[in-house]
Amino acid sequence: MTMPAVTAEWQCLRCGATNRKLVGAGTRETVDRCVTCGTRHVLSPDVRPVRWKARLK
Ligand SMILES: [Zn+2]
């Protein structure tokens, strides 16, 4: 059985680029790197399910 996945969309705090990462449903925190500037961010779900909160790692 494959784990259902959700799209975590987040905005880079350094360059403002919008990034997307596919994560398993129920994920509480994940780490992703901005595709544009390479800055690592820690992501956590927000009230809205698609747009995630980002903070600098
Ligand atoms: Zn960036």
N, CA, C, O and the ligand as a Tripos MOL2 file, in Angstrom:
@<TRIPOS>MOLECULE
protein
  229   227    58     0     0
PROTEIN
NO_CHARGES

@<TRIPOS>ATOM
      1 N           0.8450   -1.1950    0.0000 N.3       1 MET1
      2 CA          0.0000    0.0000    0.0000 C.3       1 MET1
      3 C           0.8780    1.2410    0.0000 C.2       1 MET1
      4 O           1.7640    1.3890    0.8410 O.2       1 MET1
      5 N           0.6260    2.1180   -0.9380 N.am      2 THR2
      6 CA          1.4260    3.3350   -1.0050 C.3       2 THR2
      7 C           0.8420    4.3970   -0.0820 C.2       2 THR2
      8 O          -0.3730    4.4940    0.0920 O.2       2 THR2
      9 N           1.7280    5.1830    0.4990 N.am      3 MET3
     10 CA          1.2840    6.2340    1.4030 C.3       3 MET3
     11 C           0.7310    7.3990    0.5890 C.2       3 MET3
     12 O           1.3670    7.8480   -0.3640 O.2       3 MET3
     13 N          -0.4550    7.8930    0.9610 N.am      4 PRO4
     14 CA         -0.9780    9.0650    0.2400 C.3       4 PRO4
     15 C          -0.0640   10.2610    0.4320 C.2       4 PRO4
     16 O           0.4780   10.4810    1.5150 O.2       4 PRO4
     17 N           0.0950   11.0140   -0.6140 N.am      5 ALA5
     18 CA          1.0120   12.1580   -0.5660 C.3       5 ALA5
     19 C           0.2470   13.4600   -0.7470 C.2       5 ALA5
     20 O          -0.7870   13.5060   -1.4140 O.2       5 ALA5
     21 N           0.7740   14.5120   -0.1430 N.am      6 VAL6
     22 CA          0.1970   15.8420   -0.3050 C.3       6 VAL6
     23 C           1.2810   16.7820   -0.8140 C.2       6 VAL6
     24 O           2.4710   16.5430   -0.6100 O.2       6 VAL6
     25 N           0.8630   17.8350   -1.4670 N.am      7 THR7
     26 CA          1.8170   18.8280   -1.9590 C.3       7 THR7
     27 C           2.0020   19.9120   -0.9110 C.2       7 THR7
     28 O           1.0410   20.5620   -0.4990 O.2       7 THR7
     29 N           3.2300   20.0990   -0.4870 N.am      8 ALA8
     30 CA          3.5500   21.2000    0.4140 C.3       8 ALA8
     31 C           4.1040   22.3400   -0.4120 C.2       8 ALA8
     32 O           5.1910   22.2450   -0.9820 O.2       8 ALA8
     33 N           3.3400   23.4260   -0.4680 N.am      9 GLU9
     34 CA          3.7900   24.5950   -1.2200 C.3       9 GLU9
     35 C           4.2880   25.6190   -0.2170 C.2       9 GLU9
     36 O           3.6140   25.9090    0.7710 O.2       9 GLU9
     37 N           5.4690   26.1670   -0.4720 N.am     10 TRP10
     38 CA          6.0340   27.1090    0.4930 C.3      10 TRP10
     39 C           6.8180   28.1850   -0.2530 C.2      10 TRP10
     40 O           7.2610   27.9940   -1.3860 O.2      10 TRP10
     41 N           6.9730   29.3200    0.4230 N.am     11 GLN11
     42 CA          7.6480   30.4520   -0.2000 C.3      11 GLN11
     43 C           8.9900   30.6760    0.4690 C.2      11 GLN11
     44 O           9.0880   30.7420    1.6940 O.2      11 GLN11
     45 N          10.0070   30.7910   -0.3430 N.am     12 CYS12
     46 CA         11.3580   31.0040    0.1580 C.3      12 CYS12
     47 C          11.4550   32.3570    0.8600 C.2      12 CYS12
     48 O          11.0200   33.3780    0.3270 O.2      12 CYS12
     49 N          12.0360   32.3520    2.0710 N.am     13 LEU13
     50 CA         12.1540   33.5930    2.8370 C.3      13 LEU13
     51 C          13.2920   34.4580    2.3190 C.2      13 LEU13
     52 O          13.3450   35.6500    2.6230 O.2      13 LEU13
     53 N          14.1810   33.8950    1.5610 N.am     14 ARG14
     54 CA         15.3360   34.6560    1.0970 C.3      14 ARG14
     55 C          15.0850   35.2880   -0.2710 C.2      14 ARG14
     56 O          15.3600   36.4710   -0.4690 O.2      14 ARG14
     57 N          14.5600   34.4960   -1.2190 N.am     15 CYS15
     58 CA         14.4190   35.0410   -2.5710 C.3      15 CYS15
     59 C          12.9650   35.1400   -3.0130 C.2      15 CYS15
     60 O          12.6840   35.6950   -4.0760 O.2      15 CYS15
     61 N          12.0440   34.6180   -2.2280 N.am     16 GLY16
     62 CA         10.6340   34.7780   -2.5450 C.3      16 GLY16
     63 C          10.0820   33.7760   -3.5380 C.2      16 GLY16
     64 O           8.9040   33.8440   -3.8880 O.2      16 GLY16
     65 N          10.9010   32.8540   -3.9960 N.am     17 ALA17
     66 CA         10.4300   31.8650   -4.9560 C.3      17 ALA17
     67 C           9.4550   30.9030   -4.2870 C.2      17 ALA17
     68 O           9.5830   30.5810   -3.1050 O.2      17 ALA17
     69 N           8.4840   30.4570   -5.0650 N.am     18 THR18
     70 CA          7.5440   29.4580   -4.5710 C.3      18 THR18
     71 C           8.0640   28.0730   -4.9150 C.2      18 THR18
     72 O           8.4370   27.7960   -6.0560 O.2      18 THR18
     73 N           8.0830   27.2150   -3.9160 N.am     19 ASN19
     74 CA          8.5830   25.8550   -4.0880 C.3      19 ASN19
     75 C           7.4810   24.8650   -3.7480 C.2      19 ASN19
     76 O           6.5420   25.1830   -3.0190 O.2      19 ASN19
     77 N           7.6100   23.6800   -4.2790 N.am     20 ARG20
     78 CA          6.6520   22.6280   -3.9550 C.3      20 ARG20
     79 C           7.4070   21.3460   -3.6680 C.2      20 ARG20
     80 O           8.4000   21.0180   -4.3180 O.2      20 ARG20
     81 N           6.9060   20.6350   -2.6780 N.am     21 LYS21
     82 CA          7.5250   19.3650   -2.3100 C.3      21 LYS21
     83 C           6.4120   18.3780   -2.0190 C.2      21 LYS21
     84 O           5.4230   18.7130   -1.3680 O.2      21 LYS21
     85 N           6.5800   17.1690   -2.5040 N.am     22 LEU22
     86 CA          5.5980   16.1280   -2.2560 C.3      22 LEU22
     87 C           5.9840   15.4000   -0.9720 C.2      22 LEU22
     88 O           7.0800   14.8490   -0.8620 O.2      22 LEU22
     89 N           5.0750   15.4060   -0.0130 N.am     23 VAL23
     90 CA          5.3690   14.7540    1.2720 C.3      23 VAL23
     91 C           4.2450   13.7850    1.6080 C.2      23 VAL23
     92 O           3.1430   13.8890    1.0690 O.2      23 VAL23
     93 N           4.5260   12.8530    2.4900 N.am     24 GLY24
     94 CA          3.5180   11.8990    2.9060 C.3      24 GLY24
     95 C           2.4200   12.5840    3.7100 C.2      24 GLY24
     96 O           2.6960   13.4970    4.4890 O.2      24 GLY24
     97 N           1.1890   12.1530    3.5260 N.am     25 ALA25
     98 CA          0.0830   12.7090    4.2960 C.3      25 ALA25
     99 C           0.3470   12.5030    5.7870 C.2      25 ALA25
    100 O           0.7960   11.4350    6.2030 O.2      25 ALA25
    101 N           0.0630   13.5320    6.5880 N.am     26 GLY26
    102 CA          0.2850   13.4320    8.0170 C.3      26 GLY26
    103 C           1.6540   13.9140    8.4600 C.2      26 GLY26
    104 O           1.9700   13.8970    9.6500 O.2      26 GLY26
    105 N           2.4700   14.3450    7.5000 N.am     27 THR27
    106 CA          3.7850   14.8810    7.8420 C.3      27 THR27
    107 C           3.6230   16.1440    8.6780 C.2      27 THR27
    108 O           2.8360   17.0210    8.3240 O.2      27 THR27
    109 N           4.3590   16.2470    9.7830 N.am     28 ARG28
    110 CA          4.2610   17.4310   10.6360 C.3      28 ARG28
    111 C           5.3990   18.4060   10.3780 C.2      28 ARG28
    112 O           5.2680   19.6000   10.6480 O.2      28 ARG28
    113 N           6.4880   17.9170    9.8690 N.am     29 GLU29
    114 CA          7.6270   18.7930    9.6140 C.3      29 GLU29
    115 C           8.5320   18.1350    8.5850 C.2      29 GLU29
    116 O           8.7510   16.9240    8.6110 O.2      29 GLU29
    117 N           9.0490   18.9470    7.6900 N.am     30 THR30
    118 CA          9.9540   18.4160    6.6780 C.3      30 THR30
    119 C          10.9540   19.4930    6.3180 C.2      30 THR30
    120 O          10.7580   20.6660    6.6390 O.2      30 THR30
    121 N          12.0140   19.1010    5.6590 N.am     31 VAL31
    122 CA         13.0500   20.0430    5.2530 C.3      31 VAL31
    123 C          13.1290   20.0350    3.7350 C.2      31 VAL31
    124 O          13.1130   18.9780    3.1050 O.2      31 VAL31
    125 N          13.2140   21.2370    3.1510 N.am     32 ASP32
    126 CA         13.3430   21.3160    1.7070 C.3      32 ASP32
    127 C          14.3070   22.4430    1.3700 C.2      32 ASP32
    128 O          14.5920   23.3170    2.1880 O.2      32 ASP32
    129 N          14.7930   22.3930    0.1540 N.am     33 ARG33
    130 CA         15.7600   23.3790   -0.3030 C.3      33 ARG33
    131 C          15.1350   24.1710   -1.4450 C.2      33 ARG33
    132 O          14.5190   23.6000   -2.3450 O.2      33 ARG33
    133 N          15.2970   25.4830   -1.3980 N.am     34 CYS34
    134 CA         14.7540   26.3280   -2.4540 C.3      34 CYS34
    135 C          15.4070   25.9840   -3.7900 C.2      34 CYS34
    136 O          16.6320   25.9010   -3.8870 O.2      34 CYS34
    137 N          14.5840   25.7830   -4.8160 N.am     35 VAL35
    138 CA         15.1410   25.4170   -6.1210 C.3      35 VAL35
    139 C          15.9000   26.5730   -6.7440 C.2      35 VAL35
    140 O          16.7700   26.3590   -7.5890 O.2      35 VAL35
    141 N          15.5800   27.8020   -6.3360 N.am     36 THR36
    142 CA         16.1840   28.9750   -6.9620 C.3      36 THR36
    143 C          17.5000   29.3740   -6.2930 C.2      36 THR36
    144 O          18.4990   29.5960   -6.9770 O.2      36 THR36
    145 N          17.5080   29.4650   -4.9610 N.am     37 CYS37
    146 CA         18.7120   29.9550   -4.2870 C.3      37 CYS37
    147 C          19.3760   28.9030   -3.4140 C.2      37 CYS37
    148 O          20.4670   29.1400   -2.8940 O.2      37 CYS37
    149 N          18.7470   27.7490   -3.2400 N.am     38 GLY38
    150 CA         19.3930   26.6470   -2.5330 C.3      38 GLY38
    151 C          19.3270   26.7330   -1.0200 C.2      38 GLY38
    152 O          19.9130   25.8940   -0.3360 O.2      38 GLY38
    153 N          18.6190   27.7410   -0.4680 N.am     39 THR39
    154 CA         18.5260   27.8840    0.9760 C.3      39 THR39
    155 C          17.6380   26.7930    1.5680 C.2      39 THR39
    156 O          16.5520   26.5230    1.0550 O.2      39 THR39
    157 N          18.1000   26.1710    2.6470 N.am     40 ARG40
    158 CA         17.3100   25.1350    3.2940 C.3      40 ARG40
    159 C          16.2940   25.7560    4.2480 C.2      40 ARG40
    160 O          16.6200   26.6870    4.9850 O.2      40 ARG40
    161 N          15.0810   25.2500    4.2370 N.am     41 HIS41
    162 CA         14.0110   25.7080    5.1030 C.3      41 HIS41
    163 C          13.3900   24.5230    5.8170 C.2      41 HIS41
    164 O          13.3900   23.4030    5.3050 O.2      41 HIS41
    165 N          12.8630   24.7800    7.0030 N.am     42 VAL42
    166 CA         12.0570   23.7990    7.7110 C.3      42 VAL42
    167 C          10.5990   24.1410    7.4530 C.2      42 VAL42
    168 O          10.1820   25.2820    7.6490 O.2      42 VAL42
    169 N           9.8300   23.1670    7.0180 N.am     43 LEU43
    170 CA          8.4380   23.4030    6.6300 C.3      43 LEU43
    171 C           7.5000   22.7010    7.5870 C.2      43 LEU43
    172 O           7.7520   21.5760    8.0190 O.2      43 LEU43
    173 N           6.4030   23.3880    7.9140 N.am     44 SER44
    174 CA          5.3760   22.7570    8.7370 C.3      44 SER44
    175 C           4.0100   23.1690    8.2160 C.2      44 SER44
    176 O           3.8570   24.2800    7.7090 O.2      44 SER44
    177 N           3.0240   22.3060    8.3280 N.am     45 PRO45
    178 CA          1.6990   22.6020    7.7640 C.3      45 PRO45
    179 C           1.0520   23.8010    8.4430 C.2      45 PRO45
    180 O           1.1940   23.9980    9.6500 O.2      45 PRO45
    181 N           0.3420   24.5940    7.6560 N.am     46 ASP46
    182 CA         -0.4030   25.7280    8.1750 C.3      46 ASP46
    183 C          -1.8790   25.3570    8.2290 C.2      46 ASP46
    184 O          -2.2510   24.2130    7.9680 O.2      46 ASP46
    185 N          -2.7080   26.3270    8.5680 N.am     47 VAL47
    186 CA         -4.1400   26.0600    8.6300 C.3      47 VAL47
    187 C          -4.6500   25.6160    7.2630 C.2      47 VAL47
    188 O          -5.4190   24.6620    7.1410 O.2      47 VAL47
    189 N          -4.1970   26.3380    6.2400 N.am     48 ARG48
    190 CA         -4.5330   25.9080    4.8880 C.3      48 ARG48
    191 C          -3.6380   24.7270    4.5200 C.2      48 ARG48
    192 O          -2.4300   24.7630    4.7530 O.2      48 ARG48
    193 N          -4.2230   23.6990    3.9550 N.am     49 PRO49
    194 CA         -3.4690   22.4580    3.7810 C.3      49 PRO49
    195 C          -2.3740   22.5150    2.7370 C.2      49 PRO49
    196 O          -1.4210   21.7380    2.8040 O.2      49 PRO49
    197 N          -2.4870   23.4120    1.7790 N.am     50 VAL50
    198 CA         -1.5000   23.3890    0.6950 C.3      50 VAL50
    199 C          -0.3080   24.2800    1.0000 C.2      50 VAL50
    200 O           0.8420   23.8810    0.8200 O.2      50 VAL50
    201 N          -0.6000   25.5090    1.4700 N.am     51 ARG51
    202 CA          0.4850   26.4560    1.7320 C.3      51 ARG51
    203 C           1.1050   26.1610    3.0960 C.2      51 ARG51
    204 O           0.4350   26.2390    4.1260 O.2      51 ARG51
    205 N           2.3710   25.8280    3.0870 N.am     52 TRP52
    206 CA          3.0390   25.4890    4.3280 C.3      52 TRP52
    207 C           3.8550   26.6690    4.8410 C.2      52 TRP52
    208 O           4.2830   27.5300    4.0720 O.2      52 TRP52
    209 N           4.0640   26.6910    6.1660 N.am     53 LYS53
    210 CA          4.8950   27.6990    6.7770 C.3      53 LYS53
    211 C           6.3630   27.3120    6.5870 C.2      53 LYS53
    212 O           6.7310   26.1470    6.7390 O.2      53 LYS53
    213 N           7.1820   28.2860    6.2580 N.am     54 ALA54
    214 CA          8.6100   28.0290    6.0760 C.3      54 ALA54
    215 C           9.3970   28.8530    7.0550 C.2      54 ALA54
    216 O           9.0540   30.0060    7.3180 O.2      54 ALA54
    217 N          10.4510   28.2790    7.6010 N.am     55 ARG55
    218 CA         11.3830   29.0660    8.3970 C.3      55 ARG55
    219 C          12.7960   28.6270    8.0320 C.2      55 ARG55
    220 O          13.0240   27.4960    7.6020 O.2      55 ARG55
    221 N          13.7260   29.5350    8.2120 N.am     56 LEU56
    222 CA         15.0890   29.2280    7.8320 C.3      56 LEU56
    223 C          15.6580   28.1640    8.7570 C.2      56 LEU56
    224 O          15.4350   28.1850    9.9670 O.2      56 LEU56
    225 N          16.3860   27.2480    8.1710 N.am     57 LYS57
    226 CA         16.9760   26.1680    8.9630 C.3      57 LYS57
    227 C          18.2690   26.6560    9.5950 C.2      57 LYS57
    228 O          18.9310   25.9010   10.3070 O.2      57 LYS57
    229 ZN         15.1120   30.9500   -2.4920 Zn       58 ZN58
@<TRIPOS>BOND
     1     1     2 1
     2     2     3 1
     3     3     4 2
     4     3     5 am
     5     5     6 1
     6     6     7 1
     7     7     8 2
     8     7     9 am
     9     9    10 1
    10    10    11 1
    11    11    12 2
    12    11    13 am
    13    13    14 1
    14    14    15 1
    15    15    16 2
    16    15    17 am
    17    17    18 1
    18    18    19 1
    19    19    20 2
    20    19    21 am
    21    21    22 1
    22    22    23 1
    23    23    24 2
    24    23    25 am
    25    25    26 1
    26    26    27 1
    27    27    28 2
    28    27    29 am
    29    29    30 1
    30    30    31 1
    31    31    32 2
    32    31    33 am
    33    33    34 1
    34    34    35 1
    35    35    36 2
    36    35    37 am
    37    37    38 1
    38    38    39 1
    39    39    40 2
    40    39    41 am
    41    41    42 1
    42    42    43 1
    43    43    44 2
    44    43    45 am
    45    45    46 1
    46    46    47 1
    47    47    48 2
    48    47    49 am
    49    49    50 1
    50    50    51 1
    51    51    52 2
    52    51    53 am
    53    53    54 1
    54    54    55 1
    55    55    56 2
    56    55    57 am
    57    57    58 1
    58    58    59 1
    59    59    60 2
    60    59    61 am
    61    61    62 1
    62    62    63 1
    63    63    64 2
    64    63    65 am
    65    65    66 1
    66    66    67 1
    67    67    68 2
    68    67    69 am
    69    69    70 1
    70    70    71 1
    71    71    72 2
    72    71    73 am
    73    73    74 1
    74    74    75 1
    75    75    76 2
    76    75    77 am
    77    77    78 1
    78    78    79 1
    79    79    80 2
    80    79    81 am
    81    81    82 1
    82    82    83 1
    83    83    84 2
    84    83    85 am
    85    85    86 1
    86    86    87 1
    87    87    88 2
    88    87    89 am
    89    89    90 1
    90    90    91 1
    91    91    92 2
    92    91    93 am
    93    93    94 1
    94    94    95 1
    95    95    96 2
    96    95    97 am
    97    97    98 1
    98    98    99 1
    99    99   100 2
   100    99   101 am
   101   101   102 1
   102   102   103 1
   103   103   104 2
   104   103   105 am
   105   105   106 1
   106   106   107 1
   107   107   108 2
   108   107   109 am
   109   109   110 1
   110   110   111 1
   111   111   112 2
   112   111   113 am
   113   113   114 1
   114   114   115 1
   115   115   116 2
   116   115   117 am
   117   117   118 1
   118   118   119 1
   119   119   120 2
   120   119   121 am
   121   121   122 1
   122   122   123 1
   123   123   124 2
   124   123   125 am
   125   125   126 1
   126   126   127 1
   127   127   128 2
   128   127   129 am
   129   129   130 1
   130   130   131 1
   131   131   132 2
   132   131   133 am
   133   133   134 1
   134   134   135 1
   135   135   136 2
   136   135   137 am
   137   137   138 1
   138   138   139 1
   139   139   140 2
   140   139   141 am
   141   141   142 1
   142   142   143 1
   143   143   144 2
   144   143   145 am
   145   145   146 1
   146   146   147 1
   147   147   148 2
   148   147   149 am
   149   149   150 1
   150   150   151 1
   151   151   152 2
   152   151   153 am
   153   153   154 1
   154   154   155 1
   155   155   156 2
   156   155   157 am
   157   157   158 1
   158   158   159 1
   159   159   160 2
   160   159   161 am
   161   161   162 1
   162   162   163 1
   163   163   164 2
   164   163   165 am
   165   165   166 1
   166   166   167 1
   167   167   168 2
   168   167   169 am
   169   169   170 1
   170   170   171 1
   171   171   172 2
   172   171   173 am
   173   173   174 1
   174   174   175 1
   175   175   176 2
   176   175   177 am
   177   177   178 1
   178   178   179 1
   179   179   180 2
   180   179   181 am
   181   181   182 1
   182   182   183 1
   183   183   184 2
   184   183   185 am
   185   185   186 1
   186   186   187 1
   187   187   188 2
   188   187   189 am
   189   189   190 1
   190   190   191 1
   191   191   192 2
   192   191   193 am
   193   193   194 1
   194   194   195 1
   195   195   196 2
   196   195   197 am
   197   197   198 1
   198   198   199 1
   199   199   200 2
   200   199   201 am
   201   201   202 1
   202   202   203 1
   203   203   204 2
   204   203   205 am
   205   205   206 1
   206   206   207 1
   207   207   208 2
   208   207   209 am
   209   209   210 1
   210   210   211 1
   211   211   212 2
   212   211   213 am
   213   213   214 1
   214   214   215 1
   215   215   216 2
   216   215   217 am
   217   217   218 1
   218   218   219 1
   219   219   220 2
   220   219   221 am
   221   221   222 1
   222   222   223 1
   223   223   224 2
   224   223   225 am
   225   225   226 1
   226   226   227 1
   227   227   228 2
@<TRIPOS>SUBSTRUCTURE
     1 MET1         2 RESIDUE 1 A MET
     2 THR2         6 RESIDUE 1 A THR
     3 MET3        10 RESIDUE 1 A MET
     4 PRO4        14 RESIDUE 1 A PRO
     5 ALA5        18 RESIDUE 1 A ALA
     6 VAL6        22 RESIDUE 1 A VAL
     7 THR7        26 RESIDUE 1 A THR
     8 ALA8        30 RESIDUE 1 A ALA
     9 GLU9        34 RESIDUE 1 A GLU
    10 TRP10       38 RESIDUE 1 A TRP
    11 GLN11       42 RESIDUE 1 A GLN
    12 CYS12       46 RESIDUE 1 A CYS
    13 LEU13       50 RESIDUE 1 A LEU
    14 ARG14       54 RESIDUE 1 A ARG
    15 CYS15       58 RESIDUE 1 A CYS
    16 GLY16       62 RESIDUE 1 A GLY
    17 ALA17       66 RESIDUE 1 A ALA
    18 THR18       70 RESIDUE 1 A THR
    19 ASN19       74 RESIDUE 1 A ASN
    20 ARG20       78 RESIDUE 1 A ARG
    21 LYS21       82 RESIDUE 1 A LYS
    22 LEU22       86 RESIDUE 1 A LEU
    23 VAL23       90 RESIDUE 1 A VAL
    24 GLY24       94 RESIDUE 1 A GLY
    25 ALA25       98 RESIDUE 1 A ALA
    26 GLY26      102 RESIDUE 1 A GLY
    27 THR27      106 RESIDUE 1 A THR
    28 ARG28      110 RESIDUE 1 A ARG
    29 GLU29      114 RESIDUE 1 A GLU
    30 THR30      118 RESIDUE 1 A THR
    31 VAL31      122 RESIDUE 1 A VAL
    32 ASP32      126 RESIDUE 1 A ASP
    33 ARG33      130 RESIDUE 1 A ARG
    34 CYS34      134 RESIDUE 1 A CYS
    35 VAL35      138 RESIDUE 1 A VAL
    36 THR36      142 RESIDUE 1 A THR
    37 CYS37      146 RESIDUE 1 A CYS
    38 GLY38      150 RESIDUE 1 A GLY
    39 THR39      154 RESIDUE 1 A THR
    40 ARG40      158 RESIDUE 1 A ARG
    41 HIS41      162 RESIDUE 1 A HIS
    42 VAL42      166 RESIDUE 1 A VAL
    43 LEU43      170 RESIDUE 1 A LEU
    44 SER44      174 RESIDUE 1 A SER
    45 PRO45      178 RESIDUE 1 A PRO
    46 ASP46      182 RESIDUE 1 A ASP
    47 VAL47      186 RESIDUE 1 A VAL
    48 ARG48      190 RESIDUE 1 A ARG
    49 PRO49      194 RESIDUE 1 A PRO
    50 VAL50      198 RESIDUE 1 A VAL
    51 ARG51      202 RESIDUE 1 A ARG
    52 TRP52      206 RESIDUE 1 A TRP
    53 LYS53      210 RESIDUE 1 A LYS
    54 ALA54      214 RESIDUE 1 A ALA
    55 ARG55      218 RESIDUE 1 A ARG
    56 LEU56      222 RESIDUE 1 A LEU
    57 LYS57      226 RESIDUE 1 A LYS
    58 ZN58       229 GROUP 0 **** ****
